């Protein structure tokens, strides 16, 4: 009987333990709490994220749309997202609200179908995912997105297929919403949306495959008027007809909207003419053009014309409106003097396209092209990017850049020391390697004055990118010595936003040297950002970049680490201090266009205006406001060869973090790179590798034997103690 009672007590205790565990889990789901033990606190909000959430002064609602019963890893993504949003909500419970919608899955009911319609109304569409079920590969439609609603403004993250950079996307989106509301409410007059549609296009629209063009203006009007609440009634609409209104034709001619021209076709009753269809967004004297008709060249079929679908117009208008009213911070990009075209297509000069760089910048900045030959650098510009200028700057142009720096405009310089030139082919001769000619644009004089010098050399490194060779070439790896690989210990870890950058790849980069005396005299601080390894050397004079013919030098004295990037910050002194203020050079005539340098033209060509330039004493600054100069002597660092459009690779993170640092967004840069997944192993010496191998091969078996002997000895001692006790 007593044994039965003890059995009941045991089961009662077990049931109580289970009940307590269940109750603890129920309480835990209601009281959010977790401990983040990761090195970079990947699963905790960054200080900037907490600050952004805490400063909300109007309600912000996050609607999460995720399908139920998602397979791994998508189910963990949903849980991570909910946990992350709960942390945001804890920072501001009053104004940060989270609503989670189940939108289908196994056993979808009417409520799920209703939630699916809500998701589609907000622009969240299902995506196709791949799952393995019962050893079969299947595809399934799933919802994995969210929308943020701040007032009447909606921002979407339509697909969340992984958690990489999710906090960065959420925080920057919240910032954008805050800025957008503030910017719209601060407008002192509405933004005018003008549909320019030539009525002459109605005659040829059916002939080029465009139907119902007559209804298009009413449809566009409905879209614009439907955006009224989302823009706080700061958007108005009008329609103009360049075909019948001369003033409208002149207005369109002053924009970048390209007209469609056609020849006469008497058999079809069509006369020669031209027409245009596009949207103009105008606020005061600022205009953004949105082309609505595009031509696509299809092989064998010729040009095909497409009219922008009405469903896409709202997204286009919202995007251009953000850039027009300056929601994103402004970033200047030098667009003349032969610089690399920003987002100029896949086939830039020597393949140096900046499409990915342009895409990455557009997510956080409103990029403003700066045409230095036509207009001065705008006042108040935070940063000016100059990427591989190929033409010589006159003294007047250098003066504009110098004074912009004196006003506090930061400079991000990606300058090449050499220019590749293809030698002229001789008849019956094989193709020759490009010739590297020293490139001197005049910016070097400014940099030398500020205290940093670009060496006329390229850095080659034994620690470099290695290219896998195909089997027909023997297989193996080919070291690309002119693509140095930057090791973790060679990256400056004193800057918080570089601590999580563990490695970089460079390409055709030149070494930099500092003038310590000049740096000290100006009171400027120089941060070395990264350097090559101890096994790097320089190639000078005759530059030949054929990997098959490059070998490291035999003398170790030529091997040393070279600085490759610097960040200078402080109050710089002007290059033109105690020098005459240069006059603006006259534009070249046709006779002068070939072969003469800007310096020669400056010396021989009088200014267009015979009067001297009017520059007030207060307009020239001898000593500047605090500013920064980022210098990397390789334009390859921002080309598509080394940057990815997602911004997840170390090179992309490094460039974006440096741009953010120049614009005073260090906290955002730290948040972006804390999830960096590139974690290379620390380099180990040959001695340590041999010791570890010996330990694994001989040490572990020896340790097992030693442990067995110890156990045997302890048992032997215990046996002797027992024998001693019984003998007594």
Buried (B, 14 or more C-beta within 10 A) or exposed (E): EEEEEEEEEEEEEEEEEEEEEEEEEEEEEEEEEEEEEEEBEBBBBBEBBBBBBEEBEEEBBBBBBBBBEBBEEBBEBBEBBBEBBEBBBBBBEEBBBBBBBBBBBEEBEEEBEEBBEBBBEBBBEBBEBEBEEEEEEEEBEBBBBBBBBBBBBBBBBBBBEBBBBBBBBBBBBBBBBBBBBEBBEEBEEBBBBBBBBBBBBBBBBEEBEBEEBEEBBEEBBEBBEEBBEBBBEBBBBEBBBBBEBEEBBEBBEEBEBEBBEBEEEEEEEBEEBBBBBBBBBBBEEEBBBBBBBEEEEEEEEEEEBEBBEBEEBBEBBBEBBBBBBBBBBBBBBBBBBBBBBBBBEEEBEBEBBBBBBBBBBBEBBBBBEBEBBEEEBEEEBBBBBBBBBBBBBBBBBBBBBBBBBBBBBBBBBBBBBBBBEEEEEEEEEEEEEBBBEEBEBBBBBBBBBBBBBBBBBBBBBBBBBEEEEEEEEEEEEBBBBBBBBBBBEBBBEEBBBBBBBBBBBBBBBBBBEBBEEBBEEBEBEBBBBBBBBBBBBBBEEEBEBEEEEBEBEEEEEEBBBBBBBBBBBBBBBBBBEEEEBBBBBBEEEEEBEEEEEBBEBBEEBEBEEEEEEEEEEEEBBEEBEEBBBBBBBBBBBBBBBBBBBEBBBBBBBBBBBBBBBBBEBBBBBBBBBBBBEBEEEEEEEEEEEEEEEEEEEEEEEEEEEEEEEEEEEEEEEEEEEEEEEEEE
